[in-house]
Amino acid sequence: MDILTSYTTVPPNKTHAVVALGNFDGVHCGHQHVINRAIEKAKKRDVSSGVLTFNPHPREVLNPPKTPFHLADRETCMQQFAKLGVDVTFLLPFTKEFCALPAEDFVRQVLVEGLQVSGVVVGYDFLFGHQRQGNTKMLKHLGEQHGFSVEIVDAVYADGEHLYSSSAIRHALREGDVTAAAKGLGRPWEIHGVVIKGDQRGRQLGFPTANIAWGNYVMPRYGVYAVRVQLPERDGWHSAVANFGVRPTIDGGTTPLLEVHLLGVSGIDLYDQRLAIQFHHFIRPEQKFDSLEALREQIEKDCGVAQTIL
C-alpha cells in the first residue's frame, strides 16, 4: 500500500481511485465496512482503491480534548488499511488553514482537481468542510456536479442491535470491557509504547515488569489485564499480565502507567524498545493492599489467572 501526504502531486496511476473518506480512528468494524465497499467498487472499475484520512485527527486541531481518546496510533491504522487490501492511503495534514476550506472547495480542490476521484464512499454520519457544513446530501449533489459517484453506507450493527462506533468502543474500554471493545474492532484492542525506566519495585517483588509510556490512547479502566505482547525481533505473541493504573500500594501517584510482566520469559533487556500489547481480558480492578507481601501474593494469583485465560 502506498501512502501519499499531498493531494496536489498524485501519481497518474493513483488518480481516478474510489476513495473511502473519514477519520477511521481504530478502524473498527463499521469503518471496515465503508472501506471494503470502496475496495469492491474500485475492483469493478479496475481502478485503485483508496482511503482519504487526516493527520492529526481533526478533533485535536479543532477542539483539543482534555484526556487522550485515540483507539489506535497512526501506524496501526495504516497496517489495518493495508490488511483490508487498500491500494493507497491519502494521509493529508490537517491544519487550521485546511479546515477553513468550505465544503464545496474541499470537494473541488481535493477530490476533483487533486485526486481526480471516480468515486467516494462515506459513512451515514459523515460531515466535512469548514464548521462541518457539508453532509452526505451535499456530497451526493456535488458528486453529480463533478462527475464522481457517491455511496453512503448505512449504520452497521453487531447482532442487529449494537452500533459499531468509536464512542461505544471507548466507553467499553473505560469500563474495562476489553471483550466488547474487541468485538467492535474485529480484533483485540492493541496499543504500542516504548519501555521506560522504572523503580525496579516489580523486580524486588519477584515479578519484573516492562513499564510502558502510555501515549495518546484512550485510558481503560484501572486494573489488571491478561494481555499478549509482541517483542522486538521475536516471532509471535507472548502471554503476559499487565496493570494499568497509579499503583496505590507502591506510591499512589496521579499519572497512570502500564506495567507488563511477561509469563515464562526472563532475562530480556527491553529498555527503549517499542512493544505491541493486546488486551484480552479484564482480571480485576486496581486496589490498594495493606502490605507489599499481600500485593506479591495477589500478583502471583493474577499471573495464574492470566495464564489460564491465555
N, C-alpha and C positions, 0 to 999 in steps of 0.2 A: 504494500500500500504506500502510495506517495503522500507526503504531507506538504502542502503549499500554504504560505503565510501571507500571500498577496492575491488580490482579485484583479490586479491590473497587468500582471505578467503570467498568464496561464498558458502552458504549452498547448499547441494545437490539438494534440491527442487527448487532452483533458477537458476541452471545451465541449459544449452540447451534452454535458452529463445530465443524468437525472439525479437530483440532489435532495437528500433529507436535511431539513433545516431545523435547528433547535439548539438548546443548551446541552441536553443529554447528560446531566450530572448523574454519574453512576451507571449509565447505560442499562437501565432496568428493563424488565420485560416489555413494558409499554413502549419505551424508546426502541427496543429491538424490533418491535412490530413495524414501527414507522420506517426504520432503516431497511428492513427486509422488503418492504413494499417498493422502496426506491431501487433496490438491487433487482427485484423482479422486473420492474418496468424498464430498467436500463438493459437488461439481458434481451428483452423482447425487441428493443430498438437497436440493439447492437452498439450501444454507446457506453461510456464509463459510468459507474455508479459512484456517487459522492456523498459526503457529509459536510455540511457547512455549519461550523460552530465557532465559538469565540473564546479568546483568552486575553485577560482573565474573564471569569464568569461575570456577566453584566451586573449582577447583584452587588459584586464587590466594588464596582465603579459608581453605580447609581445610588445605592443605599447600603453602605458597608455594615454588615451585621456585627453585633457585639460579641457573638460567640461563633466559632467555626461551624460550617454547615456542609462541607463537601462530603459526598459519599465515596468519591474516588479521586485520585490525583490524575493529572493530565495524561501521564504515561499509561496508566491503566485504561483510561478511556480510549486512547489510541489503539491499544492492544485489543480491546473488545471490538472496535470498529473493524480492525484487520481480521479478527476471527470470524466475524459475520460475512466477510468477503467484500468489503468496501474497496474500491479501486483507488480513491483519492479522498483525503480529508482536507478541506479548506479551513485552516485554523486561523481565523482573522483576528488581529489585535483589536481589542475593544477599548476605546478611549472615549473621553467626554466629547471630543470632536466627532468621532464616528457615531456616537449615539444621538448626536444632534441632527443627523440626517432624517428628513421627513420620510415617511413610509414610501411615498412614490419615488423619491430619489434613491432610496435603498434598492428598490426593485430595479430601477433603470440603470443605476451606476454599477451595482454589484452583480445582480443576477443576469441582466440583459447585456450591457456593454462589457462587463468584466468576464464573468464565467460563461456567458452565452448559453445558458441552460436550455435544455429541451423540455425539462420537466422538474417540478418541485413537489415534494411530499412533506406534509407537516401534520402535527397532532391537532386535535379538535380545538384546543385552547391556545393555539399559537398567536402571539401578539408581536408586533415589530414596529420599528421606526421610532422617531422622536416621541417621547412620552407614551410609548406603546399605543400609538394612534391607529396603527394598522392591524386588522384582524383577518380571519380566514376569508370572509366575504370580500373584503377589499383585495386580498391576494388573488382570489379567483378572477375578479374583474380585471386586475392588472395583467394577469396571465393571458387572458383573452386579448387584451390590447396589444401585448408584446409578442404573442405567438408561442407561449410555452404552456404546457399542461400543469394543472394544479390538482393534487389529490389530498383530500382532508381525511385523515384516519380517525375513526371514532374512538372513544374511550375503550380501553382494554381492561377486562376484569378477570381476576383469578376466581375460578369456580363460579363464574357468573355473579359474584357478589362483591368482592373486594377490588377496588380500583388500584391498578398499578400506578404508583406515583412516588416521586422523590420525597414528598412530605410524609407520606404514610411510612416509608422505609425509615426516614429519620426518626419518626415517632416510635417505631418499633425498637430501634437501637437505643433510644433514650430510656425505654422501658426494660432494656436488657434482652429483648426478644430477638436474638440473632437468627433464630429459626424462621420467623416471619420475614425478617429482612432478606434472608437467603431466598425465600420463595419469591419475593418481589423482584430481586435482582436476577434470579435464574442461576445463581451460583452463590457460594459462601461470601459474606462480606469480607473484603480484604483491604488492609492498609499497608503502606510502606513507610519505613522510618530508619533512621541511622542510629546505631548503637552508641550511646554516650557513657561517659564515666559515671559510676555511681559511688555509693559509700561502702560498698562491699558487705553490707549487712546480710544480704541473702546468702553470700558465701559463708559468713560466720554461722548462719543458721543451718548450713548444710545443703542449701538449695541455691546455688549460684544463678543469678539472673542476668539477662541482657536487658538493659534499660533503654527504651526506645523513645526518641524525641517524637512527640505526637503530631506536630504539624497542624494543618488546617482542616483536619477531618472533623465531622460531627462527633461529639463526645457521647459514647454509650453510657449506660448505667454503670456506676462504680460497682466493681465486683470482680469475681474470679470466673475465668472462662476456660473452656477446653479449646485449644487453638492448634493450628498446624503452621509450621514455619518453613519457609524456603531459604536455605542457606546459600551464600555466595559460592559459586563453583562446585556445588554439590547437586546431584540429581534428586528429584522427588521432594516430598514434604515430610517434615519430622514432627511427631507428636510433641505437644508442649502444654503447659498450664500457664496462664497469664493472669496478672492482677492489674486492673486499671482503676486508679484512684489516688488518694492523697496519703495513704499509709498511716492511718490514725494511731496504730500501735507503736510505730517507729518514730515519726516526727510530727504527724498531724499537720502537714503543710497545706497550702492552698492551691498549688499548681499540680494538676493531675499528671501521673506518669504511668507508662505501660511497662511492666516488668514481666519478662518471659523466661520461664525455666524449661529448658529442653529435657525431655524424658529419654533416658538411655543414651545421652550424648554428653561427653565431658571433655575438658582439656582443649577447647577451641577458643582461639582469640578472635572475638567478634567486634572489638572496638573499632569504631569508624566505618563498619560495614553496613551496607543498606540491606535490610531484611524485608521480606514479604510475610505478613501474618494474616491467616484466615481465621475468622471467629466461627466456631462450630456449635458451641453450647454454653449457656449461662449456668454456672455451677451454684454460686451463692452470692449474696450482696457482700460488699466490703464491710468489715466490722472491726471494732477495737477490742483487743484481747487484754486480759489482766497481766500477762507476762509474755516475754519472748518465748518461753518454753511452750506456753499454750498456743502461741502463733505457730511455732515449729510443728507441733503435733497436728494442727489444722492443715498446714500446708501439705504434710505427708498424706493426710486424708484426701485433700484436693487432688494431689497427683494420682492417687489410686482411682478416684472418680474419673479424671480426665483420661487416664489410660484405658479404663473400661469403655468409655464413650467412643474414643477414637480408634 
